[in-house]
Amino acid sequence: MSAVEIQEAVRRLSRAEQETLRDWLENLLEDRLELKEGFKAEIEAGKKDIAEGRYRIRRP
């Protein structure tokens, strides 16, 4: 099935079916993401800062 055929098929879906497809696709893509080492290090540094009391609370 070509990309054009898929696009046409998606357009024929009901709004609810399109939203279900979007949710499924978002989950599929999210599952394929990898945490880069630099981002992992930032997360760990943030956790350490919080544990050591170095944080601020933002009030809306």
Order of alpha helices (4+ residues) and beta strands (2+ residues): alpha-alpha-alpha
